[in-house]
């Protein structure tokens, strides 16, 4: 947003509904401005929204939502934002197709990319990819518009963030935290392994595929500069969180990262 005095403000989020809320608030503010022609054009300058690809995309979302009947607003086969078990049941699999497609693309052309999974891709392009996936359009990640591998990794992280319940189910959160607190490393690994085996098949199998993929990233750390620790920081809070944080976020974050790190460093033992 650029004001009349020349100040520029960038509002950015990777959460779809928050962006839409901001977009509508700004649009409503413009609509409420005085209709007097002499002052209207000047007032509009106060709210000159740059026509970036992201605002165009939001307009596309907005019109699409308005055109659909309320009962059809959510695609019957929505991928992002669906429960993991619902999605897997629909696809007759225990690992979502989209997760496998992203992993395949990264392993084909992203293993040696500096900062893979840490570097952010273009948000508007990630949102476009998300929109296409949710509209059940045929997805080809080899298409030139997805050439930036950071867009693919950004979309994969967004998929896991959008799950109504994390990959590590809420009911298991405290048990995983208790397991990682154990002093002896072998005892820690055995406790984590035992919990993984108790998970529902979609959670366990998706976890196995994802962390198996991330071990390949770590194996190329000399080129991509992504260590076990770095990936733990990226994926801990994305895959694992308490249902009710209530002031414990900083404490939980330490455990989230440590659990993700252990899943990587002891992958063969945990998933054998």
C-alpha positions as CSV (number, residue, x, y, z in Angstrom):
1,X,0.0,0.0,0.0
2,X,1.4,3.4,-1.0
3,X,0.1,6.5,0.9
4,X,-0.1,10.0,-0.5
5,X,2.9,11.0,1.5
6,X,4.9,8.3,-0.2
7,X,5.1,5.8,2.6
8,X,5.0,2.2,1.5
9,X,3.6,-0.7,3.6
10,X,4.0,-4.4,2.8
11,X,1.5,-6.8,4.4
12,X,2.6,-10.4,4.0
13,X,1.3,-13.7,5.3
14,X,1.3,-17.2,4.0
15,X,-2.1,-17.9,5.5
16,X,-4.8,-17.6,2.9
17,X,-7.7,-16.4,4.9
18,X,-5.6,-13.7,6.7
19,X,-4.6,-12.2,3.4
20,X,-8.2,-12.2,2.2
21,X,-9.2,-10.4,5.4
22,X,-6.6,-7.7,4.9
23,X,-7.6,-7.4,1.2
24,X,-11.3,-6.9,2.1
25,X,-10.6,-4.5,4.9
26,X,-8.6,-2.2,2.6
27,X,-11.1,-2.5,-0.2
28,X,-14.0,-1.7,2.2
29,X,-12.1,1.4,3.4
30,X,-11.8,2.6,-0.2
31,X,-15.5,1.9,-0.8
32,X,-16.4,4.0,2.3
33,X,-14.6,7.1,1.1
34,X,-16.7,10.2,0.2
35,X,-18.3,9.9,-3.2
36,X,-17.7,13.6,-4.0
37,X,-15.8,13.6,-7.3
38,X,-13.5,16.4,-6.3
39,X,-12.2,14.7,-3.2
40,X,-12.7,11.1,-4.3
41,X,-9.8,10.8,-6.6
42,X,-7.5,12.5,-4.0
43,X,-8.7,10.1,-1.3
44,X,-8.2,7.1,-3.5
45,X,-4.5,8.1,-3.7
46,X,-4.3,7.4,0.1
47,X,-5.2,3.8,-0.6
48,X,-3.4,3.2,-3.9
49,X,-2.9,-0.6,-3.9
50,X,-0.1,-1.8,-6.1
51,X,-1.4,-4.2,-8.7
52,X,1.0,-7.0,-7.8
53,X,0.4,-10.6,-8.8
54,X,-0.8,-11.3,-5.3
55,X,-3.6,-8.8,-5.3
56,X,-4.7,-10.0,-8.7
57,X,-4.7,-13.5,-7.4
58,X,-6.8,-12.4,-4.4
59,X,-9.3,-10.8,-6.7
60,X,-9.5,-14.1,-8.5
61,X,-10.2,-15.9,-5.2
62,X,-12.7,-13.3,-4.2
63,X,-14.8,-13.5,-7.5
64,X,-14.5,-17.3,-7.5
65,X,-16.0,-17.4,-3.9
66,X,-18.8,-15.0,-4.8
67,X,-19.8,-16.9,-8.0
68,X,-20.2,-20.2,-6.2
69,X,-23.2,-21.2,-4.1
70,X,-22.4,-21.5,-0.4
71,X,-22.7,-25.2,-0.3
72,X,-20.2,-25.5,-3.2
73,X,-17.6,-23.1,-1.9
74,X,-15.3,-25.8,-0.7
75,X,-14.2,-28.1,-3.4
76,X,-15.4,-31.7,-2.9
77,X,-11.8,-32.8,-3.4
78,X,-10.0,-30.0,-1.6
79,X,-6.4,-30.9,-0.9
80,X,-5.1,-28.0,1.3
81,X,-6.9,-27.7,4.6
82,X,-8.4,-31.2,4.5
83,X,-7.8,-33.7,7.3
84,X,-5.0,-36.1,6.5
85,X,-7.0,-39.2,7.1
86,X,-9.9,-37.8,4.9
87,X,-7.5,-37.0,2.1
88,X,-5.8,-40.3,2.2
89,X,-9.1,-42.2,2.4
90,X,-10.3,-40.3,-0.7
91,X,-7.1,-41.1,-2.6
92,X,-7.0,-44.7,-1.4
93,X,-3.5,-44.2,-0.1
94,X,-1.7,-43.5,3.2
95,X,0.5,-40.7,1.7
96,X,-1.2,-37.8,-0.1
97,X,-0.4,-37.6,-3.8
98,X,0.5,-33.9,-3.5
99,X,3.2,-34.7,-0.9
100,X,4.7,-37.4,-3.1
101,X,4.7,-35.1,-6.2
102,X,6.5,-32.3,-4.3
103,X,9.1,-34.7,-2.9
104,X,9.7,-36.1,-6.3
105,X,10.2,-32.6,-7.8
106,X,12.7,-31.6,-5.0
107,X,14.7,-34.8,-5.3
108,X,14.9,-34.3,-9.1
109,X,16.1,-30.7,-9.1
110,X,16.5,-29.3,-5.6
111,X,18.8,-31.5,-3.5
112,X,21.8,-29.3,-4.1
113,X,20.1,-25.9,-3.9
114,X,21.4,-23.6,-1.3
115,X,18.9,-23.2,1.6
116,X,16.4,-25.7,0.3
117,X,13.3,-25.6,2.6
118,X,14.7,-22.6,4.5
119,X,14.6,-20.0,1.6
120,X,11.1,-18.7,0.9
121,X,9.6,-18.9,-2.5
122,X,7.4,-16.2,-4.1
123,X,4.2,-16.1,-2.0
124,X,1.9,-15.2,-4.8
125,X,3.2,-18.1,-6.9
126,X,2.9,-20.5,-4.0
127,X,-0.7,-19.3,-3.5
128,X,-1.4,-19.8,-7.2
129,X,-0.1,-23.4,-6.9
130,X,-2.3,-24.0,-3.9
131,X,-5.3,-22.6,-5.8
132,X,-4.7,-24.9,-8.8
133,X,-4.2,-28.0,-6.5
134,X,-7.5,-27.2,-4.7
135,X,-9.4,-26.7,-7.9
136,X,-8.5,-30.3,-8.9
137,X,-6.6,-29.1,-12.0
138,X,-4.0,-31.5,-13.3
139,X,-0.7,-30.6,-11.7
140,X,2.6,-30.8,-13.5
141,X,5.4,-29.5,-11.3
142,X,7.8,-29.7,-14.3
143,X,5.9,-26.8,-15.8
144,X,8.0,-23.7,-16.2
145,X,5.8,-21.6,-13.9
146,X,7.0,-23.8,-11.0
147,X,10.6,-23.6,-12.1
148,X,11.7,-22.0,-8.8
149,X,12.0,-25.1,-6.5
150,X,11.5,-22.8,-3.5
151,X,7.9,-22.4,-4.7
152,X,7.4,-26.2,-4.5
153,X,9.0,-26.5,-1.1
154,X,6.9,-23.5,0.1
155,X,3.8,-25.2,-1.1
156,X,4.7,-28.4,0.7
157,X,5.3,-26.6,4.0
158,X,2.0,-24.8,3.5
159,X,0.2,-28.1,3.0
160,X,1.4,-29.3,6.3
161,X,0.7,-26.0,8.1
162,X,-2.8,-26.0,6.6
163,X,-3.7,-29.4,8.1
164,X,-6.5,-29.0,10.6
165,X,-4.6,-31.3,12.9
166,X,-0.7,-31.5,12.5
167,X,1.1,-34.5,11.1
168,X,2.0,-35.3,14.7
169,X,-1.6,-35.6,16.1
170,X,-2.6,-33.4,19.1
171,X,-3.3,-36.4,21.3
172,X,0.4,-37.5,20.9
173,X,2.0,-34.1,21.4
174,X,2.7,-34.4,25.2
175,X,3.9,-38.0,24.7
176,X,6.5,-37.0,22.1
177,X,7.6,-34.1,24.4
178,X,8.1,-36.6,27.3
179,X,10.0,-39.0,25.0
180,X,12.5,-36.3,23.8
181,X,13.1,-35.2,27.5
182,X,14.6,-38.6,28.3
183,X,18.3,-38.3,29.2
184,X,19.6,-41.5,27.5
185,X,19.8,-41.2,23.7
186,X,18.9,-44.9,23.1
187,X,15.9,-44.6,25.5
188,X,14.8,-41.5,23.6
189,X,15.0,-43.2,20.3
190,X,13.0,-46.3,21.5
191,X,10.4,-44.1,23.1
192,X,9.9,-42.1,19.8
193,X,9.9,-45.3,17.8
194,X,7.2,-46.8,20.0
195,X,5.0,-43.7,19.6
196,X,5.5,-43.6,15.8
197,X,4.3,-47.2,15.6
198,X,1.1,-46.3,17.4
199,X,0.2,-43.5,15.0
200,X,-2.6,-43.9,12.5
201,X,-1.3,-45.2,9.2
202,X,-1.6,-42.0,7.2
203,X,0.3,-40.0,9.8
204,X,3.0,-42.7,10.2
205,X,3.5,-43.4,6.5
206,X,3.5,-39.7,5.5
207,X,6.0,-39.1,8.3
208,X,8.2,-41.9,7.0
209,X,8.1,-40.6,3.5
210,X,8.7,-37.0,4.5
211,X,11.6,-37.7,6.9
212,X,13.1,-40.2,4.5
213,X,13.2,-37.4,1.9
214,X,14.7,-35.0,4.4
215,X,17.5,-37.4,5.2
216,X,18.5,-37.1,1.5
217,X,18.6,-33.3,2.0
218,X,20.9,-33.7,5.0
219,X,23.1,-36.1,3.0
220,X,23.9,-33.2,0.6
221,X,24.4,-30.6,3.3
222,X,27.9,-29.8,2.0
223,X,26.1,-28.3,-1.1
224,X,22.7,-27.1,0.2
225,X,24.0,-26.0,3.6
226,X,20.9,-27.6,5.3
227,X,21.9,-29.6,8.4
228,X,19.8,-31.7,10.6
229,X,19.5,-28.8,13.0
230,X,18.5,-26.4,10.2
231,X,15.7,-28.7,9.0
232,X,14.6,-29.3,12.6
233,X,14.0,-25.5,13.0
234,X,12.1,-25.4,9.7
235,X,9.9,-28.4,10.2
236,X,9.5,-28.7,14.0
237,X,6.8,-26.1,14.4
238,X,5.2,-27.0,11.1
239,X,4.6,-30.7,11.9
240,X,4.3,-30.6,15.7
241,X,2.3,-28.3,17.9
242,X,0.2,-28.3,21.0
243,X,-3.6,-27.9,20.6
244,X,-3.5,-25.1,23.2
245,X,-0.3,-23.2,23.4
246,X,-1.2,-20.9,26.3
247,X,2.1,-19.2,26.9
248,X,4.3,-22.3,26.4
249,X,5.3,-21.5,22.8
250,X,8.9,-20.8,23.5
251,X,9.3,-24.0,25.5
252,X,7.4,-26.1,23.0
253,X,9.5,-24.7,20.1
254,X,12.7,-26.2,21.7
255,X,11.1,-29.6,21.9
256,X,9.5,-29.3,18.5
257,X,12.9,-28.7,16.9
258,X,14.6,-31.5,18.9
259,X,11.9,-34.0,18.0
260,X,12.2,-33.2,14.3
261,X,16.0,-33.4,14.6
262,X,15.9,-36.8,16.2
263,X,13.5,-38.1,13.6
264,X,16.1,-37.2,11.0
265,X,19.3,-38.3,12.8
266,X,17.8,-41.6,14.0
267,X,15.6,-42.2,10.9
268,X,16.8,-45.8,10.2
269,X,16.2,-46.9,13.8
270,X,12.9,-45.2,14.3
271,X,11.3,-46.3,11.0
272,X,13.0,-49.7,10.6
